[in-house]
Every structure is written in C-alpha cells, then in structure tokens.
Amino acid sequence: MPAKRIVIVEDEPDMAELVAMQLRREHFDTEVVHDGAAALDRIRTRPPDLVLLDLMLPGLPGLEILRRLRADPRTSTVPVIVLTARSEEGDVVSGLHMGADDYITKPFNLSVLSARVAAVLRRSESTGPDADVLTAGPIRLNRQIHSVEVDGEPVSLTLTEFRLLAAILAGRGRVLTRDQLIDKAMGQNAVVTDRTIDVHVTALRRKLGDARKYVQTVRGLGYKLAGQDDENT
C-alpha cells in the first residue's frame, strides 16, 4: 500500500522541515509548500490524503484556503488540520465551522502531532472514496440503498449509470480514463468500446439535469468531477 501523502502548508521553513521530518519517520509521504496561493493550486491539482494548514501565510490566508477547499468537489473531503499560534485561537472556531477536521496550537509536541494526524486519517477512511454516501454540489449518491438525489429529488439511473456516477464522485477531481470507467462500471471482463462509456455518460448527464455540469469531459482522456473553477467547461 502506498504511503499516505500529506501536504504541509507552512511559511516558516524551519518549522515546516521539522514537521516533515517527523512525519517521514512515521512513513508518510510529505510535501512542503510555503505560499498560500501555491498551496491551493498544488492541493487542487493533486489532492493529498491530508493537509496540515498554517493560518498565517503569504499569498492567501489559511482560512481562505480552507474555505475554497471545502467549496471544491475535488478537495471537499480532504482532511485538514489547522496549525495556529496561541494568539490566533479565536480563528480556530472559524476554521472548525469551515470544515477543519482538527487543530493544533503552536508550539506543539511532534509526537502529539503525529498522533493527531494518524487519528484524523483513521476517521477519514470511513468517509473516503469507499464511503456509502458520496456528494458533490446538489448531487447525493448512497451506495448502500442504491439511490441518487439532485437537490433532494430522486433520480432514476440504470446500474451502469449509477456505477459511473459513483466512480466519478469518488475520484474527487482525478481524471478517470474510459478504460478505468469501463472496469468500474461494467467489470474488467466486459467487452465494450470507449464509445459505450460516452453513450452512458450522455444518458447520465441528461438525467442529472442542471447538475450535469459536475460530470466534466477531459478531451482525449476521459471524465472527472468538475470543481468550482471548471463547472461550466
């Protein structure tokens, strides 16, 4: 199993390196970003398993990064632990309301940090891509009872359409090739063409109505869940 990937967003190089070294000792794959705007772009481009997010950052404040991550289907479920100085504890309430999964005040013990990271990752496993309920904007898909709703209204899908939508939602913005979608929706032994997937996606979009914008075509590759910056693409 590949190591969990953690993005550390911290503008103090010494602090960032200490945290990265500690997490690498715990066999995590770490990546450090010092600038807020660059961090947001990096996380959206390749959503990690967890983000450690400082609040005081150049380029873009931590709370604004958190707000945008939670508003974007590609990153809405990525666990975020806020790192805050004790003088900024008033921002913790705002961070938790915006969807932070935990917070740690500076200065902190590195062993405690590792334990908190592990705890948040364990919790996130029950709400990750294999969770029973997947959502994006007005779309809510429940695998357990095999239901799909848009704005609270039920949508009737075929089994293949349901599996396609589940795969795209669980992908959190990652591009899924047509071959990957064939495997997920029809099984690895299915004998179908790329065009078959396109036909099913067209039917799925029609049934989703205005929410069809969340199923985005990536020309020459396949499909993905659209984020707030490309919903109209």
Buried (B, 14 or more C-beta within 10 A) or exposed (E): EEEBBBBBBBBEEEBBBBBBEBBEEBEBBBBBBBBBBBBBEBBBEEBBBBBBBBBBBEBBBBBBBBBBBBBBBBBBBBBBBBBBEEEBEEBBEBBBEBBBBBBBBBEBEBEEBBEBBBEBBEEBEEEBBEBEEBBBBBBBBBBEEEBBBBEEEEBEBEEBBBBBBBBBBBBBBBEBBBEBBBBBBBEEEEEBEEEBBBEBBEBBBEBBEEBBBBBBBBEEEBBBBBBBEBBEE
